[in-house]
Amino acid sequence: MSRVLLIKTSSLGDVIHCLPAVSGMLAGVPGLRLDWLVEEGLAEIPRLHGGLAGVIPIPMRRWRRAPLAASTRAEMAGLKRDLRAAGYQRVIDAQGLIRTAWLGRLAGAPLSGYDLRSIREPLASLWYDRKFAVSVTVHAAERMRRLAAQAMGYDLPAEADYGLSAAPVRPTWLPEGRYLVALHATARPDKAWDEANWIALTRLAAAAGLTVVAPWGSPAERERSKRIVAAVAGAIAPPRLSYTELAGLIAGAAAVVGVDTGLTHLASAVGAPVVALYLASWAEFNGVIGPGFIANLGGPGETPSVEAVWAQTQKALAHGRRTGPWRMPDAPSAAELGKRRRFRPSNSRAVIQGR
């Protein structure tokens, strides 16, 4: 087996959680040439992994907005032509959606994915040539590691590794000294930590001698960043940063505090000490994991207090950056999980209890 295509198109957090599966495949299959098909806006992330043979960006979001446009049809035809010309021996759909299964069929090679009881959209499984059972009680990154190991026929490594080559980079706009990155931005209001809480945390950090940096992505997030830093002397709302620039900034941070968003997972992937805030989901399924200091706080109906966040941030500040392999967390027991679900209601089969 020499040429394989991996499909994981989105979202940012999911793409980051797929990186340990990439490291596992490259270690488990000598001589493997692995390409990754990903949404074009996220292509920077796979490119930070040094072992991939190629990264194939696609404008999936644009295609979905105008599926019948002549330009869309032409681009899809071009993608099919290129994928078939690559001569893949196997394709692995790590996303588990109907649209990604369709993408996998374009390559004209045997397609592997989750079985009916392990997948977010069960109809997607009908498109697979080879289907694998993967527990829905384990972390998302571990699910992809297990899928890849079964699809490629190697023993699952005892340790996981993001494999990112992201060194600390200090921007010219950042003054000397230790700094904390505050990842407040999220597209989902139910995942947001109150702005007043961010201001209070920024004041505590500033009093401890830290410069607080509050990155942003959208115009609304930029305005929130400005309001947070305006309340605390010395805090910074930086210019808009690419994912590669953010990786370098975060890698050099004394600590990172972030809501349940892809950038917080990026922080753990580059080895920064991380305090993650969960307000609308459970950390057991998609929590921050990695080789460095990790604290996952909160959950639905359990908003973390400023005091609890600062207490964990102080612990994070005592730890330096750490990269490399680490052991995945154990899966929670059925008693611990109760009736929590991994997937949204689109897959009523994926109830945790009894799986």
Helices and strands as residue ranges (DSSP letters): E 3-7, H 12-28, E 33-39, G 40-42, H 44-47, E 54-58, H 60-65, H 70-86, E 90-93, H 98-106, E 111-114, H 122-125, E 130-132, H 140-152, E 179-183, G 189-191, H 195-207, E 211-213, H 219-230, H 243-251, E 255-259, H 262-269, E 274-278, H 283-286, E 294-298, H 306-317, H 334-337
